[in-house]
Amino acid sequence: MAGDSVLYAAAHSHHLDTVQVDSPIGAVYFDSPTQLTNFRRRLDAVEQVALNPTQSQDVILTIANDL
């Protein structure tokens, strides 16, 4: 998903969840259970390696100070 703009819109009822992916031709929407499961797995994997907000801020400040 690197480089893709992805919005996972979770609803109170899972059957109303929707994923929006921006593409060069416009937004593409996904809402089938299989597609949602695949996107949720990918987003969960990204979340596992992402920095927490404090760590992100520290990295940004370090880069800004090095400029």
N, C-alpha and C positions, 0 to 999 in steps of 0.2 A: 504494500500500500504506500510505499514511499513515494511522495510526490502527488498522490491522489488526495483530493479533498473529500472526506467521507463523513457523513452525518448519520449516526444511528439514532433514530427517534424511537425511544421505548415508550410504549403506552401502558396504562394500567392493566390492560388486557393484552397478553402477548400476541394474540392473533391480529392486533392492530399495529404492531411494530413495522417500521419502514426504514430502509436504508436509502440515502441519497448519495450518489457519487457524481461529482462534477466531471464533465468530459469536454473535449474541444467542441463537441456539437451541442452541448447543453447538459442539463441534469438528467441522470438516469436513475430510476427508482426500482428498488427490489423489495418484494414483500412475501415471497413464498417461504415456507418453513425451512426448506433446504438452504436457500440463499441466506436467510437470516442466521441460521446456525453457522454457516461458513464465515460470514462477516463477524459474528460474535466471537468465534474462535480466533480469528485474525486479530481483532481488537483486544481480546484477552491476552494474546501473546505479546502484543505491543505494550500493553499496560504492565506486564511482568518485567520488562526491561527499561521502562521509562523512569526517569528521575522523578522524585516527589517534588512538590512545589518549592520547598526550601532549597533542595539540591539544584533545581533548575535556576532559581534566582542566584545562587552562588556561582554557577557556571557563567551566567550572563554577566554578572558583575566582574568576574575574573577576566572575561573576554573584553569587556568595556574598559577595564583598567589597563589592559595590555595594548590598547590602541594608541 
